[in-house]
């Protein structure tokens, strides 16, 4: 966070604990880094139609609800220099690529290195870009994997914005599309902490009384959808705090928006409630 606040672009590997969700940990779980998942070409170089998400690539969202990874990079059997007499070559001779002192490795760390190179190209083209601007243009220039019918081949929690495209990102003019509403200086100082938009429906349900003006009334909302996982969605409705029927109107508006936009229904029902009854109080003795 301190590096990001100082103007340094930070690129981090998503991790190799995929494909299960909620497998991205520090340092890739905060918004002040560019978190990178991995793509493999399945040994078909320069044939994007045969690329796929690497099975080991960790997936989001994070435990605080942020959508991660941000982008994907090539991370399958990547070649890099390694001396023939080095530790890696001695332990894993099957991955030594002859006749050169190259070594083949797979992982999101390799993908992060590739994306770091793209970031370097972006800063070469425009050295004045801030970390947020780099992240914005990197994500806006990426290409998500899609099926033949145009639908996403992987969820946003698996591929983020998609596979990075150096040309698109380096010459992108996109702006204000990353970390909007976040203040890294306040976060770093401990004065403000932020959560992401991906939340469980149970948490959304408990927030309904506050959103509809019922926070002061004993009317809890319980999630009975049976849906697990985390969700990132936008819900729009009219909230009017004035008027004699403000609460009733807000509930009606919220119920209509909930059903029309998310397909969920808010129903009134009766259920037993637990109470704590104190029937006797004594002043404690001096002993």
N, C-alpha and C positions, 0 to 999 in steps of 0.2 A: 504493500500500500504506500509506503514512504517513497519507494522508487517511482511509482505511478504519479504521486503527488508532485514529485520533483521533475516530472517531464520525461521520465524514462519509460519506454514501452516494454512491458513485461509479457513474455510468451511462456506458457506453462503447458506441460503435458496433462492430458485428461486422466491418464492412468490406464493400466492394463488389466482391469478387473471386470470388464464387460462380459457379456452384453447386458447384464442385469441393471435395472435403474438404481439411482441413488448410490452409485459407485465412484463418484468423483469427490475426492477429498482435497485438503490443502496441498499445495497452494492454488489449485485450479478451481476452487469453489467460491471465489470472491469475484465481484464484477470488475475489480481493478487489475485484471490480467486478461490476456487473450488465451483462452483455454482451447487446446487442440486435440481432437480425436484423430483416428487413423483410418486411411483407406488403403486397400491393397489392389494392385492391378491384376492379381491372380495369374501372374506370369504372362500377361498379354500387354506389354508396354505400348503406350500411345494408342490404345483401343478403349476409350472411356466407357463404351457400352458394356464392357466386360469387367469393369471395376466394381468393387463392392466394399461395404463397410467392414473393416477388420473385426473378426469375432471377439477379439480381446479388448476392443476399444471401450473404455468406461463410458457410462451414460448418466445423464442427469435425470431429473433436476437435482439441485443441491439440497441439503437439509434445510436451508433457509429459503428455498423456493425459487432460486435463480435458474433460468434456462441455460443449461450447459450441455455439451461444449459449445463454444462460439462458432468455430469453423472446423473443417477437416483438412488434413494434409496427407500426402503420400507417406505411408509408414510401414509398408510391407516389403520385406527383404531388401532394405536400403543398403547400398554399398557405401563403405567409408574406409578410410585408410586405417590399417592396423598392422603393426610389424609382425612378420612371420614368427618371430621368437617371443612375442608378447604373451601376456597372461591369457587374453581371450583366445588367441590362436592355439595355445596349449590346451586349454580346457574344452574348446569347441572346434576341433580341427575340421569338422564337417562343414563349417560355415566359412572357411577360408576360400577365397576365390583366387585361383591361380590363373596366370603366372604372376599377377601383381599382388603386392601386399595389401589386398583389400579384404574386408570382412563384411558378410551379409548379416544384417540384424533387422528385427521387426519390433515395432512398439510405438506408442504415442510419443515417446521421447524423440524418435527419429522424425515423426511427423512434425513435432514442435520445432525441430531444427530446420526443416524445410520451410515452415511458415516464417521462422525468424529471418530466413533469407529473403522471403517476399517482403517482409516489413523493411528490411534494409534497402531493398529496391525502391519501395515507396518513399522512404526518407531521403534517398538519393534524388528522386524526382522533386520532392517538396520537403526540404529539411525543416520547415517551420510547422509541420503537423504536430498537434498535441497527441498524447496517447489516446484520448477519447476519439479524436478525428481519425487516427490510424485504425482503431478498432472499428469505427463506423464504416470506413471505406473498404476495409478488408472484408467485413461481413456483407456489405452491399454488393461487392464485386464477386462474391462466392457463388457457386452453382450447386443448388441442391440436387440430389439424386431423385429422379422421378420414374414412375412406371410408364409403360407404353400408353396408358390412358391419361397420363398427365398428373396423376396423383403422386403424393410423396412416397418414395420407396422406403424411407425411414422417418421416424418421428423427429420432431425438432429437438427432443431430448437425446437423440442418437447422433444426429448429423448437424445440429445447429443450423447455421445459414448455408452449409454445404461445403463442397471442395473449393479451396482457395483458387483464385485465378489472378496470377501476377499482373497480367496486362490490364485487366479490368480494374483491379484495386489501385495500381500505381497511377492510373490516369482518371480515377474516379473523382467526381466533384460532389459526392454525397456529403451531407453534413447533418449534425444534430440527430443522429440515429443510434447512438450508443451511450449508455449510462445517463440517460436523461432523468433529471430529478434527483440525481445522486451528487453528493458533495464529499469528495474524498478527504478534504481538509477537516471537515467536521467529524467525519467517520474516524479519521486517524486520531483526532483529539479526544475522542470518546464522548463528544457532545451530541452525536446523532448516529443511530445505527439503522441500516436499511435491510429490508427483506425483499425477496423476489416475488413475482406474481404467480408462480406455480404453487398452489396450495391444495391440501386435501379438502374434500367436500365437507368433512366434519368441521373443519375450522371455518369454512365459509358459512355453514349453518349457524354456528355460535355467534357469528358477526351480524346476522340478520337483524336482531333487535336494535343494535346500534344504528345500522343503516336505515332502518325504517322509523326510527323515533320511539321504539319501545324499550329502550335500554333501562328506563326506570320502572318498568312493569314486569311482574314475575311470569313472563311468557317465553320460556325457552324454546328454541327451535332445534330439533333433533334430526340428524341425517339418517334417513331410512332408505336411501337409494341403493345401498349394497355395492356401490362403486368404490373401488380402491384406487390407490395411486394419487398422483398430483396433477392438477389441471391449471392451465394458463388461459384465462378467458377475460373478455370485457363485457360488462353488463351495463346497459344504459337505461335509465328511467328518470322520470320527473320527481324531484324531491322538493316539496313546498312546506317549510316549517311554520307557516302562518295560517291563520283561519281556525274556526271552531272545529272543523272536521279534518284538520291537518293529518293526524295520525291515521285515521281511516283512509283518507285519500292516498297517503303515502304507501300504506299497505296494499291497497288496490293497484296502484301504479306498479309497485314492485312485483306483485303477483303476476300481473299481465306480462311484464318484461321477462320475468323468470321463465314463464311458460313459452312465450314467443321466441325468445333468443336462445334459451338453453334447453328447452324441452323438459323442464323440471316444474313440479307443482307444489305449491305451499298449501297444506291442508291443516285445518283446525281439528284437534282431537283431544280426548281426555286420557290422562295417564296418571298413575300414582306419583306423588312427589314426596321426597324425604325432607323431614324437618328436624331440627335440633331444638328441643324444648328444655329450658333451664327452669326448674321449679324450686330451686333453693340455692341461696348464696350466703356464705358465711365469710366474715372477715378473718383472714389468717391470723393465727396466734403469733406471739412474739418469738416463740421457739421454732 
